[in-house]
Amino acid sequence: MWLRRGRGVVAGALGARGRPRGEGTAPCSGRAAPQDLALPNGSWSRAMRELYERLLRGTADGSWRRVPSYRNVLDHFPAVGQGRGTRLFMRNLDTEGAGFEYVTFLHRAGGRALCLCQTGPYLEGPPGFTHGGAIASIIDTTLGTCALDAAGVVMTAQLSIDFLAPVPLGSVVLLDGRVDRREGRKLFLSCEVRGAEGDPLHAKATGLFIQLDTSKSPRPACNTR
């Protein structure tokens, strides 16, 4: 079973050393190595780049690590054997800057994730502002990454959000997600969404994630031993 390696597989998916993958061949698939989309591109604003560099400096002493991000689930979990012809929802657009531009950092001690996000014009809700569903999606992604790092493969069971201030399109927000407590397979998390400089507080959220029973996971698509 591909997930019986537990955190070993998860660490690989989350980029244990916080480095983008180099050129080459993706494990098992024979496909070209995937593009890491959690890196600066021409659509990033000055505020996005400056805060990214600030967060990246936190990786120098190993306190934080940057999480690579790819389009397809197979690029994160090559052995799952599913996801061909699909794209992860948060990475479903080809045009840089049109949707979600984001990068996540995980704390070495576990239980905390920082996600830097810039929202593009295809995420509009009220004129000039980011759709609430897009904010919910990046919150879910941040908390899910945090829970994944803490407990292996998880799924969202509950997500509750208080929307406090609208997020203008093209602006940069910083999400701070944390594992507050754990009860067996249940992980209780919280998150704040703030402007790049700390204010305003755009949203607050709590979430419940469930650790999956890995013994019931699908067989690998190729030999991973």
C-alpha positions as CSV (number, residue, x, y, z in Angstrom):
1,M,0.0,0.0,0.0
2,W,1.5,3.3,-1.1
3,L,0.6,5.2,2.0
4,R,2.0,2.8,4.5
5,R,5.2,4.8,4.5
6,G,3.2,7.4,6.3
7,R,5.1,10.7,6.8
8,G,7.9,9.5,4.5
9,V,5.6,9.7,1.5
10,V,4.0,12.9,2.9
11,A,7.4,14.5,3.4
12,G,8.3,13.8,-0.2
13,A,5.0,15.4,-1.4
14,L,5.6,18.5,0.8
15,G,9.2,18.9,-0.3
16,A,11.2,17.8,2.8
17,R,14.1,20.1,2.1
18,G,12.0,22.9,0.7
19,R,13.7,22.9,-2.7
20,P,12.1,22.9,-6.1
21,R,12.6,19.7,-8.1
22,G,15.2,19.8,-10.8
23,E,15.0,18.7,-14.4
24,G,14.6,15.0,-15.0
25,T,12.0,12.3,-14.8
26,A,9.1,12.2,-12.3
27,P,9.3,9.0,-10.2
28,C,7.5,5.9,-11.7
29,S,5.6,7.8,-14.3
30,G,8.2,8.3,-17.0
31,R,6.9,11.9,-17.4
32,A,9.1,15.0,-17.5
33,A,9.8,16.5,-14.0
34,P,6.9,18.8,-13.1
35,Q,7.2,22.6,-12.9
36,D,7.2,24.0,-9.4
37,L,4.5,26.7,-9.4
38,A,5.3,28.0,-5.9
39,L,8.1,30.2,-7.3
40,P,8.1,33.9,-8.3
41,N,6.9,34.7,-11.8
42,G,6.2,37.8,-13.8
43,S,2.7,38.3,-12.4
44,W,3.9,38.7,-8.8
45,S,3.5,42.2,-7.4
46,R,6.2,43.9,-5.5
47,A,4.4,43.3,-2.2
48,M,4.2,39.6,-3.1
49,R,7.9,39.3,-4.0
50,E,9.0,41.3,-0.9
51,L,7.0,39.2,1.5
52,Y,8.1,36.0,-0.3
53,E,11.8,37.0,0.2
54,R,11.1,37.7,3.8
55,L,9.6,34.3,4.4
56,L,12.3,32.6,2.4
57,R,14.9,34.0,4.7
58,G,13.3,32.0,7.5
59,T,14.3,28.8,5.7
60,A,18.0,29.6,6.0
61,D,18.3,28.1,9.5
62,G,15.9,25.3,8.9
63,S,13.1,26.8,11.0
64,W,10.8,26.8,8.0
65,R,10.7,25.0,4.7
66,R,9.0,26.1,1.4
67,V,6.5,23.6,0.0
68,P,6.7,23.0,-3.8
69,S,3.4,23.0,-5.7
70,Y,2.5,21.2,-8.9
71,R,-0.6,21.0,-11.2
72,N,-1.3,17.3,-10.8
73,V,-1.8,15.0,-7.8
74,L,0.6,12.5,-9.4
75,D,3.4,15.0,-9.1
76,H,2.8,15.2,-5.4
77,F,2.0,11.5,-4.8
78,P,3.4,9.5,-7.8
79,A,2.4,6.1,-6.4
80,V,-1.3,6.9,-6.1
81,G,-1.9,5.9,-9.7
82,Q,-4.8,8.3,-10.1
83,G,-5.1,11.8,-11.5
84,R,-4.1,11.4,-15.1
85,G,-5.8,14.0,-17.2
86,T,-6.8,16.0,-14.1
87,R,-5.5,19.2,-12.4
88,L,-5.5,20.3,-8.8
89,F,-8.2,22.9,-8.4
90,M,-5.8,25.5,-7.0
91,R,-3.5,25.1,-10.0
92,N,-6.0,24.7,-12.8
93,L,-5.2,27.8,-14.9
94,D,-2.3,28.2,-17.4
95,T,-2.1,32.0,-17.3
96,E,0.2,33.3,-14.7
97,G,-1.5,35.6,-12.2
98,A,-5.1,34.9,-13.5
99,G,-6.1,32.9,-10.4
100,F,-4.3,31.8,-7.3
101,E,-0.6,32.7,-7.0
102,Y,0.5,31.2,-3.7
103,V,3.3,29.6,-1.8
104,T,3.3,27.8,1.5
105,F,5.9,27.5,4.2
106,L,5.8,24.9,7.0
107,H,7.4,25.2,10.4
108,R,10.0,22.7,11.4
109,A,8.3,22.0,14.7
110,G,5.1,21.0,12.9
111,G,1.6,22.2,13.4
112,R,1.9,25.6,11.6
113,A,1.7,26.8,8.0
114,L,2.1,30.2,6.5
115,C,0.6,30.8,3.0
116,L,1.3,33.8,0.9
117,C,-1.3,34.4,-1.7
118,Q,-2.1,36.9,-4.5
119,T,-5.6,36.8,-6.0
120,G,-6.0,37.2,-9.7
121,P,-8.8,38.7,-11.9
122,Y,-10.5,35.3,-12.5
123,L,-11.3,35.1,-8.8
124,E,-13.7,38.1,-8.8
125,G,-16.8,38.1,-6.8
126,P,-18.2,41.6,-6.0
127,P,-16.8,44.0,-8.5
128,G,-13.1,44.6,-7.7
129,F,-13.0,42.1,-4.9
130,T,-12.1,38.4,-4.4
131,H,-14.9,35.9,-4.3
132,G,-15.6,34.5,-0.9
133,G,-15.3,31.0,-2.3
134,A,-11.8,31.7,-3.4
135,I,-10.9,32.9,0.1
136,A,-12.4,29.7,1.5
137,S,-10.4,27.6,-1.0
138,I,-7.0,29.1,0.0
139,I,-8.0,28.7,3.7
140,D,-8.8,25.1,3.1
141,T,-5.6,24.6,1.2
142,T,-3.5,26.2,4.0
143,L,-5.2,24.2,6.8
144,G,-5.1,21.0,4.7
145,T,-1.3,21.4,4.1
146,C,-0.8,22.0,7.8
147,A,-2.8,18.9,8.7
148,L,-1.2,16.8,6.1
149,D,2.2,17.7,7.5
150,A,1.0,16.8,11.0
151,A,-0.9,13.6,10.4
152,G,-0.4,12.2,6.9
153,V,-3.3,12.1,4.4
154,V,-6.4,13.9,5.7
155,M,-9.7,15.2,4.4
156,T,-11.7,18.3,5.4
157,A,-14.7,17.5,7.6
158,Q,-15.7,21.0,8.7
159,L,-14.7,24.5,7.7
160,S,-16.2,27.6,9.4
161,I,-15.2,31.1,8.2
162,D,-15.9,34.6,9.5
163,F,-15.4,37.0,6.6
164,L,-14.4,40.4,8.2
165,A,-13.1,42.5,5.4
166,P,-13.2,42.0,1.6
167,V,-10.0,41.2,-0.3
168,P,-9.3,43.5,-3.3
169,L,-8.4,41.6,-6.5
170,G,-4.6,41.6,-7.0
171,S,-3.8,42.2,-3.4
172,V,-1.6,40.0,-1.2
173,V,-2.7,38.2,1.9
174,L,-0.9,36.1,4.4
175,L,-2.6,33.1,6.0
176,D,-1.4,31.7,9.3
177,G,-2.8,28.2,9.9
178,R,-2.2,26.2,13.1
179,V,-3.1,22.8,14.6
180,D,-4.8,23.7,17.9
181,R,-5.3,20.2,19.2
182,R,-5.7,16.6,18.1
183,E,-8.1,13.9,19.3
184,G,-7.3,10.5,17.8
185,R,-7.7,10.9,14.0
186,K,-9.4,14.3,14.4
187,L,-7.3,17.5,14.0
188,F,-8.7,20.8,15.0
189,L,-7.1,23.8,13.3
190,S,-7.5,27.6,13.0
191,C,-6.5,30.2,10.5
192,E,-6.3,34.0,10.1
193,V,-6.1,35.8,6.8
194,R,-4.4,39.2,7.0
195,G,-3.1,41.8,4.7
196,A,0.6,41.6,3.7
197,E,1.6,44.1,6.4
198,G,-0.5,42.5,9.1
199,D,-3.7,44.5,8.6
200,P,-6.5,44.4,8.0
201,L,-7.8,41.0,9.3
202,H,-9.8,39.8,6.4
203,A,-11.1,36.5,7.8
204,K,-10.9,34.0,10.6
205,A,-11.5,30.3,10.3
206,T,-11.6,27.0,12.1
207,G,-11.5,23.6,10.6
208,L,-11.8,19.9,11.5
209,F,-9.7,17.5,9.4
210,I,-9.8,13.7,9.7
211,Q,-6.7,11.5,9.3
212,L,-7.6,8.8,6.7
213,D,-7.2,5.1,7.3
214,T,-4.2,4.3,5.1
215,S,-4.7,0.6,5.2
216,K,-7.6,1.2,2.8
217,S,-5.6,3.2,0.3
218,P,-5.3,2.1,-3.3
219,R,-2.4,0.0,-4.5
220,P,0.5,1.8,-6.2
221,A,0.6,2.3,-10.0
222,C,4.2,1.1,-10.0
223,N,6.8,-0.6,-7.8
224,T,7.8,1.9,-5.1
225,R,9.9,-0.5,-3.0
